[in-house]
Structures are given as structure tokens and as C-alpha cells.
């Protein structure tokens, strides 16, 4: 982490540090837009559980199919938001259940889906 001696973030250094470590994915997070659609309404508890399990297995592969993972994240979006809102799970519980959220492009997309703001732009605003 980039911190000063008081344990606080050095805002001017944090953004360049994150970029140098490739924290931000190269994919355009806007292209991963999650929209409410008929697809979301078609999912029940059993299919949501199957999507979560399949997504977890896919991400354990050496070369995961990210298009498949994106589709699973889309299909589980409403259930994921409801679960987080109702149970207020820890970050560890969230990323255990939805490991795609540990990947920058998916985390950015989740942020954008909830706030309608691009995370990278928001960080740049805060850090400059």
C-alpha cells in the first residue's frame, strides 16, 4: 500500500500505484453494463444457485471463459444485490460466493451498475 508515516493514503501516489500494478483491467467497464431485463426475471432460486456454482468452477480454471462469467454475473445480479442488502455479508463472504468481484473489470462493473458512475473516473476525481 502507498501510505504516509501517519498511516494515511498519499492520494497523489495511489492512482499511479494502482495503474502500475495493473489493478484496473484493460476492458472498458462500460461495455459490461448490467441492465435489468427479462433475463433477470426468468431466474429462480435453483437457477441462481446453479449459476453461482458454475461461475465459481469456471473461475478456478486456468483459462476461464469470461463471457460465460459475465453472463452468470448478469443472471445473478438481482439476487446478489438482494442478498447483500438483506444479510450485509462480509467482503470475504461476498468474494467467496462471487469470486469474479475480485477481478478489476467485474468490480468496476458492479460499482457502475449500482452508482451509474465509472469507478476509474471517480478515483481520478478523488485522487486529484
Long-range contacts (C-beta under 8 A, 24 or more apart in sequence): 11-126, 11-127, 11-128, 12-127, 14-127, 15-123, 15-124, 15-127, 15-128, 18-123, 23-104, 24-104, 24-108, 24-120, 25-103, 25-104, 25-105, 25-108, 27-105, 29-105, 29-108, 29-109, 29-112, 29-118, 29-119, 29-120, 30-112, 30-118, 32-70, 32-105, 32-106, 32-108, 32-109, 33-109, 33-112, 33-113, 34-73, 34-74, 34-77, 34-109, 34-110, 34-113, 36-78, 39-74, 39-75, 40-74, 40-75, 40-77, 40-78, 43-75, 43-76, 43-78, 43-79, 45-79, 47-75, 48-75, 48-76, 48-79, 51-75, 51-76, 52-76, 52-97, 52-98, 55-98, 55-99, 55-100, 56-97, 56-99, 59-99, 59-100, 69-100, 69-106, 70-106, 72-100, 73-98, 73-100, 73-106, 73-109, 73-110, 77-113, 81-114
